[in-house]
Amino acid sequence: MARFDPKRQAEFLERLNPRRAEIKRDLDARRLPFGVAIDNPDKETNIGNLLRTAHAFLCGEIVLIGSRRYQGAGSHGIERFERIRHLPTRQEFLDWLPDSGYETVAVEIHPEAERLDRFVFPERPLFLLGSEHYGLNESLLSAAKHKVAVPQFGLVPCLNVNIACSIVLYAFVTSRHPDLETTVVRGRKYLVDEKSGRQPSIDE
């Protein structure tokens, strides 16, 4: 199990070789104006997977509220290239929020939540997700300007938090940034670093 450490991340970025430094600069130049915040999820696996999901959609910033533990197997090391902010308490998050420049969108099953497929996304949203078992804390829900839910039609009462995040980010990016070019594909893999020359095999 890993733990996000801003000092270690800064040290990693300082030691980047020229090729990786160029990748990081290119990534930072293409990031989209939105953030993802997750409040004390039930499983460290979910944070690791969510870090990778946020990266796939060029998330501008990831905010960890409370827990900063994650499973490295889910993130595949991509967290080292991401912009991550850790706020130890919900109150610190609420104090930071007004000056953040974001418009908060709580992703939650809630009577007041709009259906995702009918929601008009703000220009600079911060998607706020919480525990799968208990949902978002009431103080965070109250601070959110919008509430949105992924419409479901079966017997399962909710989705895994990372899956819900993936659906919401896909909807946002394709709606707000429809002309964004996807990463180059080689075989059955997205090749983020074209200069590496790596050609994934068909079985990878």
PAMIPA-66957 format. One line per field, with one value per residue (C-alpha): x, y, z; residue in one letter. Coordinates in nm, 3 decimals, decimal comma. Layout:
! residues N
u (X / ...)
v (Y / ...)
w (Z / ...)
r (A / ...)
END
This chain:
! residues 204
u (0,000 / 0,132 / 0,075 / 0,080 / 0,374 / 0,414 / 0,784 / 0,861 / 0,664 / 0,861 / 1,187 / 1,075 / 0,994 / 1,334 / 1,507 / 1,318 / 1,537 / 1,497 / 1,254 / 1,023 / 1,049 / 0,931 / 0,638 / 0,544 / 0,560 / 0,343 / 0,095 / 0,072 / 0,013 / -0,281 / -0,456 / -0,822 / -0,975 / -1,144 / -1,062 / -1,160 / -1,189 / -1,247 / -1,344 / -1,229 / -1,316 / -1,375 / -1,092 / -0,740 / -0,790 / -1,047 / -0,803 / -0,538 / -0,785 / -0,930 / -0,585 / -0,544 / -0,894 / -0,841 / -0,516 / -0,687 / -0,915 / -0,639 / -0,764 / -0,614 / -0,595 / -0,677 / -0,775 / -0,749 / -0,961 / -0,862 / -0,701 / -0,397 / -0,339 / -0,380 / -0,300 / -0,015 / -0,130 / -0,437 / -0,254 / 0,036 / 0,269 / 0,090 / 0,034 / 0,397 / 0,307 / -0,020 / -0,107 / -0,229 / -0,340 / -0,390 / -0,621 / -0,622 / -0,971 / -1,308 / -1,292 / -0,961 / -1,121 / -1,418 / -1,184 / -0,985 / -1,286 / -1,406 / -1,072 / -1,009 / -1,182 / -1,392 / -1,767 / -1,836 / -2,038 / -2,122 / -2,154 / -2,412 / -2,737 / -2,955 / -3,316 / -3,188 / -2,935 / -2,979 / -2,943 / -2,599 / -2,737 / -2,939 / -2,680 / -2,519 / -2,160 / -2,004 / -1,687 / -1,455 / -1,607 / -1,465 / -1,625 / -1,666 / -1,698 / -1,727 / -1,758 / -1,949 / -2,107 / -2,203 / -2,203 / -2,077 / -2,062 / -2,349 / -2,113 / -1,961 / -2,299 / -2,416 / -2,111 / -2,167 / -2,334 / -2,457 / -2,551 / -2,546 / -2,619 / -2,539 / -2,879 / -2,910 / -3,177 / -3,103 / -3,123 / -2,775 / -2,820 / -2,492 / -2,173 / -1,812 / -1,681 / -1,413 / -1,664 / -1,900 / -1,609 / -1,511 / -1,864 / -1,889 / -1,548 / -1,622 / -1,951 / -1,783 / -1,486 / -1,688 / -1,949 / -1,724 / -1,421 / -1,560 / -1,264 / -0,998 / -0,769 / -0,724 / -0,387 / -0,214 / -0,303 / -0,054 / -0,198 / -0,448 / -0,279 / -0,273 / 0,087 / 0,129 / 0,499 / 0,538 / 0,913 / 0,982 / 0,940 / 0,778 / 0,545 / 0,301 / 0,243 / -0,106 / -0,124 / -0,038)
v (0,000 / 0,347 / 0,686 / 1,015 / 1,224 / 1,572 / 1,584 / 1,252 / 1,358 / 1,684 / 1,490 / 1,255 / 1,547 / 1,705 / 1,385 / 1,339 / 1,258 / 1,486 / 1,254 / 1,218 / 1,589 / 1,661 / 1,420 / 1,601 / 1,944 / 1,823 / 1,669 / 1,986 / 2,194 / 1,976 / 1,940 / 2,035 / 2,290 / 2,053 / 1,868 / 1,549 / 1,534 / 1,216 / 1,212 / 0,917 / 0,626 / 0,282 / 0,109 / 0,219 / 0,029 / 0,287 / 0,577 / 0,401 / 0,328 / 0,678 / 0,836 / 0,645 / 0,738 / 1,108 / 1,095 / 0,930 / 1,234 / 1,496 / 1,603 / 1,933 / 1,845 / 1,560 / 1,642 / 1,379 / 1,465 / 1,279 / 0,951 / 0,967 / 0,593 / 0,423 / 0,096 / 0,138 / -0,157 / 0,046 / 0,367 / 0,201 / 0,476 / 0,751 / 0,948 / 1,063 / 1,276 / 1,411 / 1,727 / 1,601 / 1,809 / 1,652 / 1,820 / 1,622 / 1,724 / 1,811 / 2,152 / 2,227 / 2,130 / 2,359 / 2,645 / 2,595 / 2,562 / 2,927 / 3,045 / 2,735 / 2,869 / 2,553 / 2,503 / 2,195 / 1,908 / 1,635 / 1,293 / 1,135 / 0,938 / 1,210 / 1,332 / 1,666 / 1,520 / 1,584 / 1,298 / 1,299 / 1,274 / 1,594 / 1,791 / 2,106 / 2,104 / 2,421 / 2,544 / 2,461 / 2,183 / 2,001 / 1,657 / 1,550 / 1,180 / 1,001 / 0,669 / 0,396 / 0,275 / 0,607 / 0,856 / 1,210 / 1,379 / 1,625 / 1,922 / 1,849 / 1,797 / 2,131 / 2,304 / 2,161 / 2,398 / 2,105 / 1,743 / 1,487 / 1,114 / 0,849 / 0,710 / 0,337 / 0,094 / -0,237 / -0,388 / -0,284 / 0,027 / 0,199 / 0,182 / 0,146 / 0,499 / 0,470 / 0,347 / 0,633 / 0,877 / 0,730 / 0,774 / 1,132 / 1,235 / 1,078 / 1,269 / 1,595 / 1,572 / 1,466 / 1,734 / 2,029 / 1,936 / 1,744 / 1,826 / 1,695 / 1,451 / 1,109 / 0,957 / 0,765 / 0,395 / 0,117 / -0,232 / -0,253 / 0,002 / 0,378 / 0,488 / 0,795 / 0,836 / 0,811 / 0,880 / 0,566 / 0,354 / 0,084 / -0,137 / -0,326 / -0,687 / -0,805 / -0,999 / -0,707)
w (0,000 / -0,088 / 0,068 / -0,121 / -0,005 / -0,161 / -0,068 / -0,239 / -0,546 / -0,566 / -0,538 / -0,816 / -1,047 / -0,978 / -1,086 / -1,412 / -1,710 / -2,016 / -2,196 / -1,897 / -1,820 / -2,174 / -2,127 / -1,804 / -1,970 / -2,258 / -2,015 / -1,807 / -2,121 / -2,222 / -1,886 / -1,880 / -1,639 / -1,396 / -1,077 / -0,899 / -0,520 / -0,322 / 0,044 / 0,258 / 0,027 / 0,177 / -0,011 / -0,102 / -0,429 / -0,532 / -0,493 / -0,699 / -0,977 / -0,958 / -0,999 / -1,324 / -1,441 / -1,369 / -1,566 / -1,865 / -1,897 / -1,845 / -1,504 / -1,397 / -1,027 / -0,791 / -0,433 / -0,161 / 0,143 / 0,460 / 0,358 / 0,131 / 0,107 / -0,228 / -0,398 / -0,644 / -0,855 / -0,956 / -1,039 / -1,229 / -1,106 / -1,298 / -0,975 / -0,995 / -1,299 / -1,161 / -0,972 / -0,636 / -0,339 / 0,003 / 0,254 / 0,582 / 0,699 / 0,549 / 0,713 / 0,542 / 0,212 / 0,280 / 0,374 / 0,052 / -0,178 / -0,209 / -0,352 / -0,563 / -0,873 / -0,908 / -0,923 / -0,712 / -0,856 / -0,605 / -0,769 / -0,545 / -0,539 / -0,391 / -0,430 / -0,558 / -0,802 / -1,174 / -1,417 / -1,574 / -1,927 / -1,871 / -1,679 / -1,821 / -1,703 / -1,565 / -1,733 / -1,443 / -1,230 / -0,930 / -0,919 / -0,559 / -0,473 / -0,140 / 0,034 / -0,148 / 0,176 / 0,333 / 0,047 / 0,079 / 0,415 / 0,469 / 0,508 / 0,168 / 0,006 / 0,141 / -0,004 / -0,353 / -0,600 / -0,811 / -0,749 / -1,028 / -1,043 / -1,301 / -1,409 / -1,345 / -1,454 / -1,282 / -0,935 / -0,812 / -0,593 / -0,681 / -0,885 / -0,775 / -0,710 / -0,979 / -1,237 / -1,151 / -1,182 / -1,520 / -1,657 / -1,529 / -1,666 / -2,003 / -2,019 / -1,919 / -2,156 / -2,460 / -2,387 / -2,302 / -2,514 / -2,814 / -3,040 / -2,803 / -2,984 / -2,826 / -2,743 / -3,023 / -3,038 / -3,116 / -3,137 / -2,855 / -2,628 / -2,600 / -2,645 / -2,426 / -2,501 / -2,877 / -2,856 / -2,652 / -2,964 / -2,756 / -2,957 / -2,732 / -2,829 / -2,918 / -2,588 / -2,360)
r (M / A / R / F / D / P / K / R / Q / A / E / F / L / E / R / L / N / P / R / R / A / E / I / K / R / D / L / D / A / R / R / L / P / F / G / V / A / I / D / N / P / D / K / E / T / N / I / G / N / L / L / R / T / A / H / A / F / L / C / G / E / I / V / L / I / G / S / R / R / Y / Q / G / A / G / S / H / G / I / E / R / F / E / R / I / R / H / L / P / T / R / Q / E / F / L / D / W / L / P / D / S / G / Y / E / T / V / A / V / E / I / H / P / E / A / E / R / L / D / R / F / V / F / P / E / R / P / L / F / L / L / G / S / E / H / Y / G / L / N / E / S / L / L / S / A / A / K / H / K / V / A / V / P / Q / F / G / L / V / P / C / L / N / V / N / I / A / C / S / I / V / L / Y / A / F / V / T / S / R / H / P / D / L / E / T / T / V / V / R / G / R / K / Y / L / V / D / E / K / S / G / R / Q / P / S / I / D / E)
END
